[in-house]
Amino acid sequence: MLRGLDISDMLIIDRLELGFQPGLNVLTGETGAGKSILLDSLGFVLGWRGRADLVRQGAAQGEVTAWFDLDPDHPAHQVLEEAGLPGGDELILRRINTAEGRKTAWVNDRRCSGEALRALSETLVELHGQHDDRGLLNPRGHRNILDDFAGNAAALKKVRKAWSAMGTARAAAAAAEAQRAAIAAEEDFLRHAVAELDKLSPEEGEEATLDTKRRQMQSAEKIRADVINAYEIMGQSGAERHLGDALRWLDGAAERAEGALEAPMAALNRAMLELDDALSGVADAVDKMTFNPLELEEAEERLFAIRALARKHDVAPDDLAGYATTLRAKLDALDAGEAAQVALQAAVRKAEADYAEAADALTKARTKAAQKLDKAVSGELAPLKMERAVFATQITGSDPGPEGQDDVSFTVATNPGAPAGPLGKIASGGELSRFLLALKVCLTKGQTGLTLIFDEIDRGVGGATADAVGRRLAALSADGQVLVVTHSPQVAALGAHHWRVEKAVHKGVTTSTVVPLDAPERVDEVARMLSGDTITEAARAAAKALLAG
């Protein structure tokens, strides 16, 4: 509920503080006094998109503050929580507009975006008038209005979920089919390449091992003859035999040498031992260098085959095994793809059936709610002196989507037999006002915490019809808050709280202000609305009669 509005330097308002009450709040005043400016200022602090030139001429910036009381279950609490804004039982909105057009907003003294501000405003205030495209006259919103009236939130959630699931299933089936088609296009290559790789069966690290082995065998082939020659020279026909002969000769002469040969003979014995070790090592080397020439040929042949296959597939030799695994997986996917595609298509059909079932249920709920709404609006039209008019909610098929498969539009026929048409095009100004009021009375039953603003919704009607409009507005405000800008004395007289918008010129500067009216002042204001600038006693008497009800 809107409790107050503080406006500074906006258009022709210098400074204005207003306090509002529950029930029917009436704003009256002469044409051009500034009633629309008041609504422009309220729309500005609520984040609505409107006129750009709001700052009062000569001022650096304009500022509007609005504060609301929130019940514990008010939907604004959820918006605040989702936006990360501070909550509480009081909500204070403040917005500044500089002369250069820069706008800044705060919610409970915390900066917020225009998007968050507009989301909040949708839970706080509804504005309705003959030319209001944010509300009931906008056909694009009629489906949402009907769903709110019907309480279709759960059914809508189910349809949105089914739509999302259907999209996911279709995308999965399409992706699998595209992948399968791409693999099928290279099936011949895959089968040939896998067979070729399986036949060779290369292993990781094998190319390096074969290359080392090949180089070792090639080197051994070149040096083996030299090593064998060295072994023969060192052996029994060479150094070993000559050293043995020398040792025997020295041993025969040692007794007569009186110890002079002991050291040389010991050295020769050590040399014989070292020579024996050397012979063993060379013999082992000769054994290792002994290989079958076919082994070298086979190693070279496999090494060249691995390198050739790696070049063919443009991969490193060590990656051939992994590449074979990848190609084999593609073949496996192709072989299993038909069965998988059948399963995916079955999932698509189920998702489509689930969506159709949920959308059909939503259509039925909308159709039932439309009949209920039409009956309720018809019941409201009679007190508004439009008992011959017909209101009908038209539901037609549309392309399926996340909101279902229906288009919804509110149509009217002002007289029996007259063709029905869109609400905003068929009805005249006065008729449209009453249609909107009747529809709003039906739509707001059970709602709490919402401030409804009607901008000259009684335009074009007078007398008993205006009185009927006022009484419906008063009834609408019984459990909430309604603000109405009106030129109708019958409507003004039914207000629980009354303000007059005045315009004054001081030293060449025009300003607008709003004055709360007490009982005597209300009599004069209603009398002015009845008779014009000159207030007669007859007008006062008529005003008192209206105010007395």
MONORDA-V932282 format. One line per field, one symbol per residue. burial: # if it has 16 or more other C-alpha atoms within 10 Angstrom, else .. A space follows every 10 residues. Layout:
burial=???
This chain:
burial=########## ######...# ########## ..###.##.# ########.. ...###.... ########## ...####.## ..#.#.#... #########. ..######.. .#.#.##### #####.#### ....#####. .##.###.## .#..##.### ######..## .##..##.## ..##..#..# ..##..#... .#....#..# ..##..#..# ...#..#... #..##...## ..#...#..# .......... ....#..#.. .#..#...#. .#...#..#. .....#..## .##..##.## ......#### #.##..##.# #.##..#..# #..##.##.. ##.###.### ###.###.## .###.###.# #.####..## #####..... .######### ####.....# ####.##.## ########## ###....### ########## ##..###### ####.##..# ########## #####.#### ###....... ####.#.... .######### #...#...## .###.##..
